[in-house]
């Protein structure tokens, strides 16, 4: 199953995002890292292992634009142009009003933006835009009531 790497320094935002993923029936396992330095070392390790096992690289990166220690831009720069991460869907999360940061993230390989706080409708739209990346729980259609 394809994995999600969530890099978010706010525990409460990470909890909200996990709830939103559950609400839209996402089954992908989530690897949670709370700071940019941990993300960089984990990504370096994943890159080393990817030659023998490409499945170690998550298919989705959910990256907070406002990280401490190592910035989201440093992480995107590190990933940019590296073969092991070329298929990774990079989604940044942040404030819609910070246009320069959004432009910079897109230049460095981000494919979409989720505004914070996370909105379930926006998350659904993102999932529909990239359906092959997400493992979704099948929901049963409602059973019609008999007509009397």
Phi, psi and omega in degrees: 000138181290140184258159174246131171257116179255119177243107187211122184276350177261115180299319181296322176293323178295319178297316179299319179294317177299320177296319179296319177299318178294320181297331180259015173068031176283129180257348182307134174296142181250126172261119184254128174234137187262359174207163185295326180295317176297320179298315181298317181290323177294319179294322177297318178294317177300319180296319178298319183279341187297331180299322180263339180213087182301339181291348179289338180276122178300149180276343182227135172245122172253111192237118175292132179288340184246077178262159173261173181060286178245130185282161175301325180292324175297319179294313179298321178297317179299319183284329187299124177082002179267126186304321183298335184248009185295331181266355182291130174279116183258116181243124178261152180234131180180200184271126182297336183281346181273070187299321183293321178294321179296314178300316180297318179298317178296321178299327182269009172113358176295142182258334181203167180236134168252126179281150178253140359293152184296132179252127184299319180297319178293321177297316177302317180298318178297317179298316179295331179289335183224061190296333184288347183272340190253136173262117184246141176291131178286130177254142179282136175292151181297142179279125181292144178282144178293143179275130181249000000 
